[in-house]
Amino acid sequence: MDSSFIKYIIVGLANTALTVAIIFILTSLGLNLYISNALGYVAGIVLSFLLNSLFTFNSAMTIHKLMKFLTVCAISYLVNLVVMKTVLTFSPGSIYLSQLAGIFSYTVTGYLLNKKWAMK
């Protein structure tokens, strides 16, 4: 197995752990659901870009790479919000389930777009 793939998984786990922790802590403290979500993802995106650039791919952090990475993050985040809203439409009280479904959709979307476009 390629060592960069293993590193990508490790970075993804660290990113996800940080994102989920921030989202759930802020949500449990009563912060607005979408603000909690956005702050969690901002922290996760920063960590992910730094670790993937320095650790996973051992490459310089360029503006071009950052722009492509942020584009992938933006698309993935929009998918996340659509999924969250959809879950909440069908189950209005399921705020944590909506977050988990959004996290899953963000991860899958981000992986596919990074693999096929941004990290090539």
Short mmCIF file of the C-alpha atoms (twelve columns), coordinates in Angstrom:
data_MODEL
# 
_entry.id   MODEL 
# 
loop_
_atom_site.group_PDB 
_atom_site.id 
_atom_site.type_symbol 
_atom_site.label_atom_id 
_atom_site.label_alt_id 
_atom_site.label_comp_id 
_atom_site.label_asym_id 
_atom_site.label_seq_id 
_atom_site.Cartn_x 
_atom_site.Cartn_y 
_atom_site.Cartn_z 
_atom_site.pdbx_PDB_model_num 
ATOM 1   C CA . MET A 1   0.000   0.000  0.000  1 
ATOM 2   C CA . ASP A 2   1.253   3.471  -0.891 1 
ATOM 3   C CA . SER A 3   2.534   5.355  2.162  1 
ATOM 4   C CA . SER A 4   0.929   8.614  0.947  1 
ATOM 5   C CA . PHE A 5   -2.490  6.920  1.069  1 
ATOM 6   C CA . ILE A 6   -1.891  5.858  4.669  1 
ATOM 7   C CA . LYS A 7   -0.797  9.417  5.493  1 
ATOM 8   C CA . TYR A 8   -3.921  10.774 3.767  1 
ATOM 9   C CA . ILE A 9   -6.090  8.549  5.945  1 
ATOM 10  C CA . ILE A 10  -4.250  9.662  9.101  1 
ATOM 11  C CA . VAL A 11  -4.679  13.326 8.134  1 
ATOM 12  C CA . GLY A 12  -8.347  12.681 7.365  1 
ATOM 13  C CA . LEU A 13  -8.888  11.094 10.770 1 
ATOM 14  C CA . ALA A 14  -7.162  13.977 12.550 1 
ATOM 15  C CA . ASN A 15  -9.119  16.513 10.497 1 
ATOM 16  C CA . THR A 16  -12.400 14.715 11.122 1 
ATOM 17  C CA . ALA A 17  -11.733 14.354 14.853 1 
ATOM 18  C CA . LEU A 18  -11.012 18.059 15.188 1 
ATOM 19  C CA . THR A 19  -14.001 19.044 13.045 1 
ATOM 20  C CA . VAL A 20  -16.452 16.793 14.900 1 
ATOM 21  C CA . ALA A 21  -15.135 17.810 18.325 1 
ATOM 22  C CA . ILE A 22  -15.524 21.502 17.579 1 
ATOM 23  C CA . ILE A 23  -18.971 21.078 15.995 1 
ATOM 24  C CA . PHE A 24  -20.340 18.964 18.829 1 
ATOM 25  C CA . ILE A 25  -18.808 21.069 21.618 1 
ATOM 26  C CA . LEU A 26  -20.101 24.322 20.155 1 
ATOM 27  C CA . THR A 27  -23.520 22.797 19.426 1 
ATOM 28  C CA . SER A 28  -23.768 21.430 22.986 1 
ATOM 29  C CA . LEU A 29  -22.874 24.900 24.317 1 
ATOM 30  C CA . GLY A 30  -25.913 26.269 22.491 1 
ATOM 31  C CA . LEU A 31  -24.223 27.934 19.531 1 
ATOM 32  C CA . ASN A 32  -26.291 28.014 16.349 1 
ATOM 33  C CA . LEU A 33  -26.175 24.704 14.456 1 
ATOM 34  C CA . TYR A 34  -24.803 26.203 11.241 1 
ATOM 35  C CA . ILE A 35  -22.273 28.467 12.945 1 
ATOM 36  C CA . SER A 36  -21.000 25.455 14.907 1 
ATOM 37  C CA . ASN A 37  -20.754 23.527 11.669 1 
ATOM 38  C CA . ALA A 38  -18.907 26.305 9.836  1 
ATOM 39  C CA . LEU A 39  -16.389 26.874 12.640 1 
ATOM 40  C CA . GLY A 40  -15.691 23.156 12.876 1 
ATOM 41  C CA . TYR A 41  -15.071 22.916 9.160  1 
ATOM 42  C CA . VAL A 42  -12.839 26.006 9.056  1 
ATOM 43  C CA . ALA A 43  -10.588 24.503 11.737 1 
ATOM 44  C CA . GLY A 44  -10.586 21.147 9.945  1 
ATOM 45  C CA . ILE A 45  -9.778  22.724 6.565  1 
ATOM 46  C CA . VAL A 46  -6.801  24.622 7.979  1 
ATOM 47  C CA . LEU A 47  -5.433  21.491 9.650  1 
ATOM 48  C CA . SER A 48  -6.069  19.390 6.555  1 
ATOM 49  C CA . PHE A 49  -4.300  21.760 4.164  1 
ATOM 50  C CA . LEU A 50  -1.278  22.104 6.431  1 
ATOM 51  C CA . LEU A 51  -0.909  18.391 7.143  1 
ATOM 52  C CA . ASN A 52  -1.629  17.228 3.594  1 
ATOM 53  C CA . SER A 53  0.861   19.720 2.170  1 
ATOM 54  C CA . LEU A 54  3.623   19.094 4.682  1 
ATOM 55  C CA . PHE A 55  3.055   15.499 5.809  1 
ATOM 56  C CA . THR A 56  1.098   13.592 3.165  1 
ATOM 57  C CA . PHE A 57  2.473   14.987 -0.079 1 
ATOM 58  C CA . ASN A 58  5.635   16.677 1.226  1 
ATOM 59  C CA . SER A 59  5.075   19.619 -1.107 1 
ATOM 60  C CA . ALA A 60  5.285   23.377 -0.888 1 
ATOM 61  C CA . MET A 61  2.100   25.197 -0.018 1 
ATOM 62  C CA . THR A 62  1.432   27.247 -3.148 1 
ATOM 63  C CA . ILE A 63  -1.391  29.655 -3.853 1 
ATOM 64  C CA . HIS A 64  -2.522  27.542 -6.827 1 
ATOM 65  C CA . LYS A 65  -2.707  24.399 -4.689 1 
ATOM 66  C CA . LEU A 66  -4.486  26.299 -1.939 1 
ATOM 67  C CA . MET A 67  -7.068  27.663 -4.393 1 
ATOM 68  C CA . LYS A 68  -7.854  24.221 -5.780 1 
ATOM 69  C CA . PHE A 69  -7.989  22.786 -2.257 1 
ATOM 70  C CA . LEU A 70  -10.345 25.553 -1.106 1 
ATOM 71  C CA . THR A 71  -12.538 25.035 -4.179 1 
ATOM 72  C CA . VAL A 72  -12.873 21.363 -3.272 1 
ATOM 73  C CA . CYS A 73  -13.639 22.333 0.327  1 
ATOM 74  C CA . ALA A 74  -16.312 24.821 -0.783 1 
ATOM 75  C CA . ILE A 75  -18.047 22.298 -3.023 1 
ATOM 76  C CA . SER A 76  -17.843 19.654 -0.314 1 
ATOM 77  C CA . TYR A 77  -19.229 22.083 2.253  1 
ATOM 78  C CA . LEU A 78  -22.210 22.957 0.042  1 
ATOM 79  C CA . VAL A 79  -22.939 19.231 -0.298 1 
ATOM 80  C CA . ASN A 80  -22.657 18.985 3.498  1 
ATOM 81  C CA . LEU A 81  -25.218 21.758 4.009  1 
ATOM 82  C CA . VAL A 82  -27.681 20.245 1.532  1 
ATOM 83  C CA . VAL A 83  -27.442 16.887 3.280  1 
ATOM 84  C CA . MET A 84  -27.877 18.494 6.725  1 
ATOM 85  C CA . LYS A 85  -30.944 20.448 5.564  1 
ATOM 86  C CA . THR A 86  -32.400 17.310 3.976  1 
ATOM 87  C CA . VAL A 87  -31.994 15.270 7.168  1 
ATOM 88  C CA . LEU A 88  -33.519 18.096 9.228  1 
ATOM 89  C CA . THR A 89  -36.449 18.388 6.810  1 
ATOM 90  C CA . PHE A 90  -37.355 14.738 7.327  1 
ATOM 91  C CA . SER A 91  -36.386 14.611 11.019 1 
ATOM 92  C CA . PRO A 92  -36.421 18.134 12.504 1 
ATOM 93  C CA . GLY A 93  -34.980 17.197 15.907 1 
ATOM 94  C CA . SER A 94  -32.079 15.147 14.608 1 
ATOM 95  C CA . ILE A 95  -29.368 17.785 14.817 1 
ATOM 96  C CA . TYR A 96  -26.527 15.369 15.596 1 
ATOM 97  C CA . LEU A 97  -27.632 12.908 12.927 1 
ATOM 98  C CA . SER A 98  -27.725 15.790 10.444 1 
ATOM 99  C CA . GLN A 99  -24.152 16.709 11.420 1 
ATOM 100 C CA . LEU A 100 -22.942 13.112 11.014 1 
ATOM 101 C CA . ALA A 101 -24.645 12.762 7.631  1 
ATOM 102 C CA . GLY A 102 -23.133 16.088 6.556  1 
ATOM 103 C CA . ILE A 103 -19.680 15.019 7.719  1 
ATOM 104 C CA . PHE A 104 -19.929 11.766 5.772  1 
ATOM 105 C CA . SER A 105 -21.051 13.518 2.577  1 
ATOM 106 C CA . TYR A 106 -18.339 16.160 2.927  1 
ATOM 107 C CA . THR A 107 -15.660 13.483 3.336  1 
ATOM 108 C CA . VAL A 108 -16.735 11.414 0.330  1 
ATOM 109 C CA . THR A 109 -17.134 14.463 -1.906 1 
ATOM 110 C CA . GLY A 110 -13.801 15.924 -0.816 1 
ATOM 111 C CA . TYR A 111 -11.937 12.671 -1.327 1 
ATOM 112 C CA . LEU A 112 -13.281 12.136 -4.831 1 
ATOM 113 C CA . LEU A 113 -12.638 15.713 -5.969 1 
ATOM 114 C CA . ASN A 114 -9.152  15.809 -4.449 1 
ATOM 115 C CA . LYS A 115 -8.230  12.472 -5.959 1 
ATOM 116 C CA . LYS A 116 -9.533  13.285 -9.446 1 
ATOM 117 C CA . TRP A 117 -8.615  16.981 -9.651 1 
ATOM 118 C CA . ALA A 118 -7.044  19.020 -6.854 1 
ATOM 119 C CA . MET A 119 -4.204  16.753 -5.769 1 
ATOM 120 C CA . LYS A 120 -3.191  15.576 -9.252 1 
# 
